[in-house]
Amino acid sequence: MKFYVTKEVFAKIPNAQFGLVSVYGVDNSAEYPAVEEALTKAIASCEEHFEGKKVKEQPELLPYRDAFRNIGINPNKYMSSIEALLTRIAKKKGMPHINPIVDLGNSVSLFRYVPIGAHDLDTMTDDAFCVRTASAEDTFLPFGAEETESVDEDEVVYATGTTIRTRRWIWRQSEEGKITGETKDLLFIMDGFDENLDEILAAREEIAGLLENEFGCSVKKGLINKDSREFICDTEA
């Protein structure tokens, strides 16, 4: 499986950085106390960090809001996934345990203030997965919905074939390809910029370390930017 980002996306977001961790053969139905503990600690740390603050005004979020504006998305109408997550925790609404892989991504995301998506590779409709601009043929199945919807042409999306996995770049993931207890093979993606590359790389190392040490899996790490736009997900490659 190849993951790539098109030149058109980098023309819109030239400073984008994508941290990557691919993993095959995960047992996502088992219990991992260390992951549950990490999520609990991350929630508490995030609540303390944003106490009495407006999340959208914090420096960790400004690059994402600026990037949304630059690609034609109103960040007040369509909140990036990381802003939505941090806002939820800052309001002390908590975060339920979903499954180990989702909990792992959420815990690191809350510690590092970066958006982290987990994508089931076995449900891809093509032999490639990418970030590109949308076309008229693309469809999106909203999370929890039963009917697909069209997307805006030229919208930045995550896609496999004509199936959109995430709309408006890092706004909302699809029902298709969501991580479940049966998920075995997946790709973690950390979206960021030159400005917070250190946090992206730190998040990548933390996810890889927990997958190796707690899940007992082999992983492959990568980084995509305007100078290196492709990554082969296979851990044996």
JOBELVEN-V223121 format. One record per run of one state. SS is the DSSP state (H for helix, E for strand, C for the rest). FROM is the first residue (numbers start at 1). LEN is the number of residues. If there is no record, write none. Layout:
# JOBELVEN-V223121
SS_FROM_LEN ; SS_FROM_LEN
This chain:
# JOBELVEN-V223121
C_1_1 ; E_2_4 ; C_6_1 ; H_7_6 ; C_13_3 ; E_16_8 ; C_24_9 ; H_33_17 ; C_50_5 ; H_55_3 ; C_58_1 ; H_59_12 ; C_71_10 ; H_81_10 ; C_91_9 ; H_100_13 ; C_113_2 ; E_115_6 ; H_121_3 ; C_124_4 ; E_128_6 ; C_134_5 ; E_139_2 ; C_141_1 ; E_142_1 ; C_143_6 ; E_149_2 ; C_151_5 ; E_156_5 ; C_161_2 ; E_163_5 ; C_168_4 ; E_172_3 ; C_175_11 ; E_186_8 ; H_194_20 ; C_214_5 ; E_219_7 ; C_226_2 ; E_228_1 ; C_229_1 ; E_230_3 ; C_233_5
